[in-house]
Amino acid sequence: MKLEYAGLKPVISEHGVSFKDGKEDKFIYLSFAIDILNAIDHTYEQKKKYSHQINEKALTPDEILNVLLNFHPDLEDVMNKEIDSYSKHLDDEEAEVRNRAVLSNIEKDTFIANLKLMRKYKTQRAKNKIFYFHCIETIVEIILKYKIKELDTPFNERFWHILQTIEGKLSTHKINSNLKMIEEDAILKAMLTINIY
């Protein structure tokens, strides 16, 4: 299994391929999410607060992968099944284009050729997204295990996005949380307060 940056979300049609600005590859969040995961994975005494300082060392894709494999040794098998399912979805997408009555044969052929051209790209984006969501699930598992009541990180777009995703995942466990921006000692932070137990 290989993690690497793919790029923006492609928009594929019989006219060509373009990229949707604002639909970034989840790969850009992985190092930050793994950083949070590493920081909160330890035994706690009374304090159930995680205050994060920026990790100056950027993790390599292999280091990112190895951290999550330590938590879930079978993750590669699980992800391979999910990628196989995604490949079937891509096959179905091509079959659906082939059956479109509104397109001419040349348009169908062009559309399908564009889909095939972008298949590896889309598959890499899917791998990154699947891995990202497994990472978020692992963070939530640790929050639940240690009953962590607060996470705060530097305020930036990537940490904010990750904390929003964690907030959404917590809600699937019927756990309320509140994400807000705070200023502490003239420094902006993102704070996720978790209403757990």
ROFI-726637 format. One line per 2 residues: number of its first residue (from 1); their letters; for each residue x, y, z of N, C-alpha, C. Coordinates in Angstrom, 3 decimals, padded with zeros to 6 digits. Layout:
// ROFI-726637
NUM	a	X:Y:Z:X:Y:Z:X:Y:Z; ... $
END
This chain:
// ROFI-726637
1	mk	000.851:-001.175:000.000:000.000:000.000:000.000:000.893:001.234:000.000; 000.570:002.167:-000.864:001.407:003.345:-001.003:000.572:004.597:-000.775 $
3	le	001.080:005.484:000.073:000.452:006.775:000.279:001.285:007.823:-000.429; 000.618:008.645:-001.222:001.297:009.760:-001.879:000.252:010.777:-002.302 $
5	ya	000.695:012.013:-002.443:-000.222:013.077:-002.845:-000.697:012.817:-004.264; -002.009:012.927:-004.468:-002.569:012.781:-005.816:-002.900:014.150:-006.391 $
7	gl	-003.766:014.905:-005.725:-004.125:016.230:-006.214:-005.592:016.532:-005.995; -006.040:017.610:-006.611:-007.427:018.048:-006.486:-008.381:017.031:-007.095 $
9	kp	-009.650:017.120:-006.710:-010.670:016.209:-007.225:-010.866:016.449:-008.723; -010.755:015.388:-009.530:-010.951:015.569:-010.971:-012.434:015.597:-011.334 $
11	vi	-012.743:016.397:-012.321:-014.082:016.426:-012.914:-013.906:015.905:-014.332; -014.492:014.746:-014.603:-014.223:014.024:-015.854:-015.501:013.971:-016.684 $
13	se	-015.351:014.244:-017.960:-016.501:014.177:-018.872:-016.007:013.795:-020.261; -016.945:013.808:-021.220:-016.579:013.541:-022.612:-015.795:014.703:-023.209 $
15	hg	-015.759:015.836:-022.501:-015.048:017.020:-022.998:-013.615:017.113:-022.483; -013.284:016.314:-021.481:-011.929:016.360:-020.939:-011.912:016.181:-019.435 $
17	vs	-010.817:016.646:-018.820:-010.619:016.522:-017.378:-010.259:017.896:-016.834; -010.944:018.295:-015.782:-010.576:019.514:-015.064:-010.489:019.149:-013.583 $
19	fk	-010.077:020.099:-012.769:-009.884:019.814:-011.345:-010.652:020.823:-010.508; -011.335:020.316:-009.492:-012.223:021.128:-008.671:-011.440:021.784:-007.552 $
21	dg	-011.312:023.096:-007.657:-010.598:023.851:-006.630:-011.350:023.743:-005.307; -010.616:023.549:-004.240:-011.243:023.431:-002.929:-011.519:021.996:-002.512 $
23	ke	-011.423:021.046:-003.436:-011.624:019.631:-003.107:-010.254:018.956:-003.041; -009.539:019.287:-001.976:-008.152:018.859:-001.815:-008.066:017.376:-001.460 $
25	dk	-006.968:016.784:-001.841:-006.643:015.400:-001.519:-006.446:015.269:-000.006; -007.044:014.256:000.623:-006.927:014.049:002.070:-005.480:013.805:002.502 $
27	fi	-004.609:013.491:001.555:-003.202:013.266:001.881:-002.612:014.454:002.644; -003.043:015.680:002.303:-002.447:016.868:002.936:-002.736:016.942:004.436 $
29	yl	-003.742:016.188:004.908:-004.096:016.204:006.327:-003.450:015.064:007.114; -002.898:014.081:006.417:-002.447:012.859:007.093:-001.363:013.098:008.134 $
31	sf	-000.352:013.875:007.810:000.736:014.111:008.751:000.211:014.792:010.019; -000.724:015.727:009.858:-001.308:016.433:010.995:-002.164:015.488:011.842 $
33	ai	-002.948:014.636:011.185:-003.801:013.687:011.911:-002.951:012.672:012.683; -001.895:012.182:012.051:-000.999:011.234:012.723:-000.290:011.907:013.888 $
35	di	000.031:013.178:013.731:000.654:013.947:014.803:-000.268:013.987:016.031; -001.560:014.246:015.803:-002.538:014.238:016.901:-002.624:012.840:017.509 $
37	ln	-002.702:011.834:016.666:-002.804:010.447:017.131:-001.619:010.088:018.025; -000.415:010.397:017.581:000.782:010.107:018.386:000.748:010.847:019.718 $
39	ai	000.281:012.089:019.693:000.310:012.920:020.896:-000.700:012.467:021.953; -001.842:011.929:021.516:-002.868:011.561:022.517:-002.776:010.107:022.956 $
41	dh	-001.953:009.318:022.309:-001.874:007.894:022.646:-000.883:007.651:023.782; -001.345:007.888:024.977:-000.565:007.564:026.168:-001.539:007.451:027.329 $
43	ty	-001.094:006.851:028.409:-001.989:006.718:029.551:-002.121:008.074:030.234; -003.297:008.309:030.786:-003.613:009.580:031.423:-003.850:009.344:032.900 $
45	eq	-003.555:010.372:033.692:-003.913:010.293:035.107:-005.197:011.089:035.265; -005.171:012.232:035.907:-006.389:013.020:036.075:-006.666:013.912:034.871 $
47	kk	-005.650:014.461:034.318:-005.818:015.440:033.245:-006.273:014.750:031.966; -007.371:015.227:031.412:-007.895:014.635:030.185:-007.882:015.689:029.091 $
49	ky	-006.804:016.417:029.016:-006.679:017.500:028.049:-005.433:017.268:027.218; -005.572:017.496:025.941:-004.435:017.370:025.042:-004.173:018.743:024.449 $
51	sh	-003.008:019.288:024.710:-002.621:020.569:024.136:-001.464:020.310:023.202; -001.638:020.672:021.966:-000.707:020.253:020.929:000.232:021.373:020.497 $
53	qi	001.476:021.047:020.401:002.460:021.956:019.811:002.800:021.425:018.424; 003.070:022.311:017.506:003.362:021.877:016.141:004.613:021.016:016.129 $
55	ne	004.503:019.869:015.471:005.651:018.990:015.285:006.455:019.547:014.124; 007.682:019.918:014.389:008.514:020.545:013.357:008.955:019.551:012.276 $
57	ka	008.935:018.265:012.612:009.408:017.254:011.675:008.246:016.715:010.846; 008.326:016.915:009.544:007.292:016.372:008.654:007.506:014.868:008.527 $
59	lt	006.429:014.133:008.657:006.518:012.676:008.547:006.500:012.257:007.082; 007.237:011.213:006.778:007.220:010.667:005.427:005.962:009.808:005.267 $
61	pd	005.530:009.547:004.034:004.380:008.660:003.846:004.555:007.295:004.518; 005.768:006.742:004.486:006.011:005.443:005.135:005.864:005.539:006.650 $
63	ei	006.348:006.646:007.245:006.206:006.833:008.690:004.726:006.961:009.065; 003.971:007.697:008.263:002.528:007.849:008.487:001.851:006.480:008.459 $
65	ln	002.167:005.704:007.439:001.586:004.370:007.274:001.933:003.469:008.457; 003.196:003.482:008.867:003.645:002.612:009.957:002.982:002.935:011.288 $
67	vl	002.718:004.223:011.547:002.057:004.593:012.801:000.679:003.941:012.876; -000.095:004.062:011.816:-001.448:003.499:011.852:-001.424:001.969:011.819 $
69	ln	-000.434:001.386:011.133:-000.307:-000.079:011.133:000.002:-000.615:012.529; 000.665:000.201:013.360:000.923:-000.214:014.748:-000.379:-000.353:015.530 $
71	fh	-001.355:000.480:015.219:-002.661:000.410:015.886:-003.531:-000.692:015.292; -003.441:-000.858:013.980:-004.301:-001.804:013.256:-003.444:-002.637:012.295 $
73	pd	-002.817:-003.711:012.791:-001.930:-004.514:011.942:-002.614:-005.084:010.697; -003.938:-005.254:010.752:-004.663:-005.802:009.611:-005.180:-004.706:008.665 $
75	le	-004.760:-003.475:008.891:-005.277:-002.341:008.121:-005.053:-002.497:006.622; -003.912:-003.038:006.249:-003.625:-003.191:004.815:-004.656:-004.098:004.146 $
77	dv	-005.013:-005.210:004.802:-006.035:-006.108:004.259:-007.394:-005.414:004.175; -007.735:-004.688:005.227:-009.017:-003.955:005.254:-009.059:-002.933:004.127 $
79	mn	-007.959:-002.182:003.990:-007.923:-001.148:002.945:-007.948:-001.768:001.552; -007.272:-002.896:001.370:-007.292:-003.554:000.053:-008.711:-003.951:-000.338 $
81	ke	-009.500:-004.418:000.632:-010.908:-004.753:000.353:-011.689:-003.504:-000.032; -011.424:-002.414:000.677:-012.122:-001.161:000.377:-011.715:-000.619:-000.994 $
83	id	-010.450:-000.776:-001.350:-009.981:-000.321:-002.665:-010.549:-001.212:-003.764; -010.655:-002.514:-003.500:-011.300:-003.420:-004.475:-012.740:-002.978:-004.727 $
85	sy	-013.432:-002.604:-003.656:-014.807:-002.117:-003.785:-014.841:-000.821:-004.593; -013.857:000.042:-004.358:-013.782:001.301:-005.104:-013.498:001.018:-006.589 $
87	sk	-012.648:000.045:-006.873:-012.352:-000.325:-008.269:-013.614:-000.810:-008.972; -014.440:-001.549:-008.246:-015.715:-001.990:-008.819:-016.597:-000.780:-009.119 $
89	hl	-016.587:000.201:-008.223:-017.339:001.443:-008.452:-016.859:002.135:-009.732; -015.543:002.148:-009.952:-014.998:002.764:-011.174:-015.425:001.979:-012.416 $
91	dd	-015.441:000.649:-012.298:-015.934:-000.185:-013.412:-017.398:000.136:-013.714; -018.196:000.263:-012.656:-019.617:000.584:-012.813:-019.800:001.957:-013.447 $
93	ee	-018.936:002.880:-013.074:-018.990:004.234:-013.640:-018.766:004.188:-015.154; -017.788:003.396:-015.587:-017.527:003.250:-017.025:-018.713:002.587:-017.720 $
95	ae	-019.304:001.565:-017.108:-020.459:000.873:-017.695:-021.650:001.824:-017.804; -021.819:002.678:-016.805:-022.920:003.642:-016.820:-022.758:004.625:-017.982 $
97	vr	-021.531:005.069:-018.226:-021.278:005.971:-019.364:-021.576:005.249:-020.671; -021.172:003.996:-020.756:-021.402:003.202:-021.975:-022.902:003.098:-022.294 $
99	nr	-023.741:003.124:-021.264:-025.189:002.976:-021.439:-025.944:004.303:-021.564; -025.260:005.417:-021.541:-025.937:006.715:-021.662:-026.453:006.929:-023.080 $
101	av	-027.745:007.060:-023.190:-028.368:007.241:-024.507:-028.144:008.649:-025.070; -027.881:009.605:-024.203:-027.739:010.990:-024.667:-026.376:011.273:-025.301 $
103	ls	-025.435:010.357:-025.163:-024.096:010.553:-025.726:-023.942:009.754:-027.012; -023.202:010.342:-027.941:-022.871:009.609:-029.166:-021.785:008.586:-028.843 $
105	ni	-021.523:007.658:-029.764:-020.488:006.649:-029.538:-019.118:007.283:-029.339; -018.802:008.310:-030.112:-017.495:008.977:-029.975:-017.401:009.668:-028.615 $
107	ek	-018.514:010.263:-028.147:-018.518:010.907:-026.824:-018.347:009.868:-025.723; -019.025:008.742:-025.861:-018.873:007.656:-024.881:-017.427:007.157:-024.842 $
109	dt	-016.846:006.930:-026.031:-015.467:006.443:-026.098:-014.503:007.445:-025.459; -014.728:008.724:-025.730:-013.861:009.769:-025.178:-014.015:009.842:-023.657 $
111	fi	-015.255:009.818:-023.196:-015.535:009.867:-021.757:-014.857:008.695:-021.055; -015.046:007.497:-021.594:-014.460:006.295:-020.982:-012.928:006.352:-021.029 $
113	an	-012.381:006.859:-022.131:-010.915:007.010:-022.222:-010.419:007.976:-021.139; -011.164:009.054:-020.893:-010.791:010.009:-019.842:-010.887:009.369:-018.464 $
115	lk	-011.939:008.552:-018.252:-012.066:007.839:-016.976:-010.890:006.882:-016.774; -010.521:006.153:-017.825:-009.391:005.212:-017.728:-008.083:005.961:-017.470 $
117	lm	-007.932:007.096:-018.145:-006.729:007.924:-017.976:-006.562:008.368:-016.520; -007.686:008.670:-015.860:-007.643:009.196:-014.492:-007.854:008.121:-013.423 $
119	rk	-007.950:006.866:-013.832:-008.260:005.787:-012.872:-007.209:005.673:-011.766; -005.948:005.647:-012.115:-004.886:005.513:-011.109:-004.907:006.723:-010.165 $
121	yk	-005.104:007.894:-010.719:-005.175:009.142:-009.951:-006.332:009.077:-008.951; -007.518:008.700:-009.440:-008.695:008.621:-008.581:-008.522:007.535:-007.510 $
123	tq	-007.887:006.436:-007.879:-007.654:005.359:-006.917:-006.717:005.822:-005.806; -005.685:006.591:-006.161:-004.768:007.098:-005.129:-005.487:008.053:-004.194 $
125	ra	-006.329:008.918:-004.757:-007.126:009.824:-003.911:-008.019:009.009:-002.967; -008.616:007.945:-003.472:-009.479:007.094:-002.649:-008.668:006.427:-001.533 $
127	kn	-007.476:005.928:-001.850:-006.617:005.322:-000.823:-006.317:006.330:000.278; -005.957:007.538:-000.124:-005.629:008.579:000.851:-006.834:008.906:001.732 $
129	ki	-008.012:008.981:001.106:-009.238:009.293:001.851:-009.589:008.163:002.813; -009.505:006.931:002.354:-009.793:005.774:003.206:-008.834:005.748:004.388 $
131	fy	-007.556:005.950:004.121:-006.550:005.939:005.177:-006.826:007.064:006.185; -007.162:008.253:005.667:-007.466:009.404:006.525:-008.615:009.068:007.470 $
133	fh	-009.679:008.476:006.939:-010.824:008.168:007.793:-010.518:007.055:008.792; -009.632:006.115:008.447:-009.187:005.118:009.430:-008.382:005.807:010.537 $
135	ci	-007.609:006.787:010.165:-006.826:007.539:011.148:-007.760:008.296:012.101; -008.787:008.945:011.552:-009.765:009.670:012.373:-010.476:008.695:013.317 $
137	et	-010.876:007.534:012.789:-011.536:006.528:013.627:-010.634:006.095:014.784; -009.337:005.980:014.513:-008.387:005.578:015.555:-008.252:006.675:016.602 $
139	iv	-008.208:007.930:016.176:-008.168:009.049:017.130:-009.403:009.003:018.024; -010.572:008.783:017.428:-011.816:008.725:018.209:-011.783:007.536:019.168 $
141	ei	-011.255:006.396:018.736:-011.123:005.238:019.629:-010.300:005.603:020.867; -009.232:006.347:020.658:-008.359:006.735:021.779:-009.071:007.752:022.669 $
143	il	-009.791:008.701:022.064:-010.582:009.663:022.856:-011.559:008.910:023.755; -012.240:007.911:023.194:-013.208:007.128:023.976:-012.507:006.285:025.039 $
145	ky	-011.406:005.678:024.671:-010.666:004.813:025.607:-010.195:005.588:026.838; -009.621:006.773:026.602:-009.059:007.551:027.706:-010.006:008.640:028.210 $
147	ki	-011.206:008.703:027.626:-012.211:009.702:028.027:-011.624:011.115:027.976; -010.978:011.410:026.894:-010.366:012.730:026.695:-011.479:013.753:026.511 $
149	ke	-011.379:014.847:027.256:-012.439:015.853:027.242:-012.103:017.080:026.404; -010.848:017.245:026.039:-010.491:018.445:025.283:-009.248:018.219:024.440 $
151	ld	-009.304:018.678:023.202:-008.142:018.708:022.322:-007.951:020.151:021.886; -006.742:020.656:021.998:-006.509:021.954:021.377:-005.219:021.915:020.584 $
153	tp	-005.279:022.575:019.444:-004.174:022.569:018.488:-003.913:023.999:018.040; -002.798:024.245:017.390:-002.630:025.558:016.760:-003.789:025.788:015.781 $
155	fn	-004.161:027.029:015.609:-005.258:027.319:014.690:-004.697:027.445:013.280; -004.992:026.449:012.467:-004.706:026.535:011.037:-005.729:025.684:010.300 $
157	er	-005.796:025.850:009.006:-006.830:025.205:008.201:-006.785:023.684:008.312; -005.603:023.107:008.380:-005.499:021.644:008.400:-005.940:021.054:009.732 $
159	fw	-005.474:021.630:010.843:-005.933:021.138:012.136:-007.437:021.367:012.298; -007.943:022.515:011.850:-009.367:022.819:011.957:-010.185:021.758:011.212 $
161	hi	-009.755:021.424:009.996:-010.450:020.409:009.191:-010.466:019.063:009.925; -009.333:018.677:010.477:-009.226:017.397:011.189:-010.138:017.388:012.416 $
163	lq	-010.132:018.479:013.176:-010.978:018.550:014.363:-012.464:018.518:013.985; -012.825:019.127:012.857:-014.208:019.048:012.370:-014.575:017.600:012.033 $
165	ti	-013.635:016.888:011.416:-013.881:015.487:011.057:-014.023:014.637:012.317; -013.182:014.901:013.316:-013.279:014.187:014.595:-014.633:014.477:015.239 $
167	eg	-015.053:015.731:015.202:-016.344:016.127:015.760:-017.482:015.343:015.095; -017.425:015.228:013.769:-018.433:014.467:013.038:-018.425:013.000:013.410 $
169	kl	-017.244:012.422:013.556:-017.138:011.003:013.916:-017.641:010.761:015.342; -017.354:011.701:016.246:-017.862:011.575:017.614:-019.390:011.577:017.631 $
171	st	-019.985:012.379:016.749:-021.451:012.452:016.717:-022.064:011.119:016.298; -021.335:010.311:015.503:-021.855:008.989:015.141:-021.873:008.046:016.346 $
173	hk	-021.093:008.407:017.381:-021.087:007.657:018.643:-022.042:008.298:019.655; -022.845:009.267:019.161:-023.792:010.002:020.000:-023.084:010.779:021.108 $
175	in	-021.907:011.315:020.758:-021.150:012.140:021.694:-021.096:013.555:021.133; -021.600:014.498:021.931:-021.580:015.901:021.524:-020.204:016.495:021.764 $
177	sn	-019.824:017.405:020.892:-018.570:018.125:021.057:-018.763:019.525:020.486; -017.846:020.396:020.829:-017.951:021.780:020.399:-016.574:022.261:019.947 $
179	lk	-016.493:022.696:018.707:-015.239:023.191:018.146:-015.291:024.704:018.074; -014.268:025.344:018.606:-014.218:026.806:018.546:-012.778:027.278:018.474 $
181	mi	-012.641:028.529:018.072:-011.331:029.173:018.029:-011.190:029.978:019.322; -010.021:029.874:019.956:-009.756:030.645:021.174:-008.425:031.363:021.019 $
183	ee	-008.239:032.377:021.835:-006.946:033.062:021.880:-006.374:032.871:023.266; -005.150:032.360:023.317:-004.496:032.094:024.588:-003.075:032.628:024.506 $
185	da	-002.756:033.568:025.377:-001.430:034.205:025.366:-001.098:034.759:023.984; -002.071:035.449:023.398:-001.945:036.088:022.077:-001.696:035.090:020.940 $
187	il	-002.040:033.825:021.179:-001.891:032.786:020.156:-003.268:032.187:019.875; -003.612:032.088:018.595:-004.886:031.479:018.217:-004.776:029.959:018.269 $
189	ka	-005.799:029.350:018.843:-005.853:027.890:018.925:-007.230:027.412:018.488; -007.269:026.180:018.042:-008.538:025.493:017.790:-008.764:024.565:018.976 $
191	ml	-009.969:024.638:019.553:-010.257:023.812:020.728:-011.514:022.983:020.500; -011.365:021.688:020.675:-012.498:020.770:020.594:-012.800:020.278:022.004 $
193	ti	-013.961:020.672:022.527:-014.406:020.233:023.843:-015.355:019.065:023.637; -015.087:017.968:024.345:-015.832:016.712:024.142:-016.656:016.424:025.397 $
195	ni	-017.962:016.298:025.205:-018.874:016.022:026.326:-018.969:014.513:026.510; -017.932:013.979:027.149:-017.855:012.525:027.311:-017.965:012.182:028.788 $
197	y	-018.894:011.315:029.087:-019.139:010.748:030.427:-019.207:011.858:031.431 $
END
